[in-house]
């Protein structure tokens, strides 16, 4: 008999409705005390409107819609009660306190989902998809999470696990019941089966680069010397005024982070302090942070003022990103004549190219003030990370844990194939095959340790 857990299933703050969820063998008895009715017996999967009563004073706190899901036909596989009351933080706190006073305890992060996995209602990869769906930043990421939540990843793995198990059974049987070595023809068939499994595993693993990008996005840092228009570009890309823009050099002293989406790719955009030598202690800290951000970014946008000659600071910044993925962006072309823009761009390209040998650099011209060139800039930002139709209907592996386990499976199977071809004994071959089966089981939770489960579900929100 499991203890009864309780948590707020909706976000903190004021709302029209707040939902409190109970799960465990005493969910109904706790609910009876909340509604002040010892005979209260809700019908499974039906809603009931009841007054919530303070157990000590007997006064009504609120009216709530109560929904009961009887074990095992609930999300967790246990008795589950959901209490939908008005979303006042005060009311929700009173209801939670009443649940705690009557024998429930606050759920740990992800404990509802963990119980669902433990009780066989969902597997581990499906539970992780719930977390990813809640955290999804784009519609494409949400679609991928829903597909995994519905079991598509597990369904793709199951035939591979069945095929691998068939190979293991044949080799185990050979050890127990066959005195002679397996025929060459049979070994060849086993090798072919394992090679097909490896190919399927490798195909799944190859989708991780696109899946990780879809889930986590990319970090783009705006860098440049003061007053080249970083904050103006930051605001223009976001579509609203987030950063303070002034003519005073060094206005931005700390980093600003905001999210936007380009072509279904989440972008974490970072506006940094202007890079220059300064005696201002606060600004110096901002400059050092800017340098660290450049090193950690997936893409660096180096802004240069198109209306001024290249300064030594500009060249120094370009040199510092030579080994990083970057774009050189000439800003403020609105202040130039149309005939001057291309000339100015060629001057910058030639000067940078001759000094630092930047064959992979890409140069764009924009105006953060008028928006000229912003569409081209957006496409240039995401094009190095584009995967064609990868974000379409294909299933993508988006979790680093899943990808790591798939890579391990492929390595173990490849080693076992080599051993089979070299006529090594079945006992040695089986070590790698059993390891591969265990790694596949860790993806869906059959062979995952309790310590690993605790670590995974600690990343979930409390009410899930």
ABEGO torsion letter per residue (X at the ends): XBBBBBBBABBBEBBABBBBBBBEAAAAAAAAAAAGBAABBBBBGBBBBBBBBBAAAGBBABBBBBBBBBOABBAAGBBBBBBBBBABAAAAAAAAAAAAAAGBBBBBBGAAAAAAAAAGABBAAAAAAAAAAAABABAAAAAAAAAAAAGAAAAAAAAAAAAAAAAAAAAAAAAAABABBBBAAAAAAAAAAAAAAAAAAAAAAAAAAAAAAAAAEBBBBBBEBBGAGAAAAAAAAAGBBABBBBABBGABABBBBBBBBBGGBBBBBBBBBBBBBBABAAAAAAAAAAAAAAAABABBBBBBBAABBBBAAAAAAAAAAAABBBBBBBBGAAABBAAAAAAAAAAAAAAAAAAAGBAABBBBBBBAAAGBGAAAAAAAAAAAABAEAAABABBBBABAAAAAAAAAAAAAAAAAAAAAAAGBBAAAAAAAAAAAAAAAAAAAGAABBAAAAAAAAAABBAAX
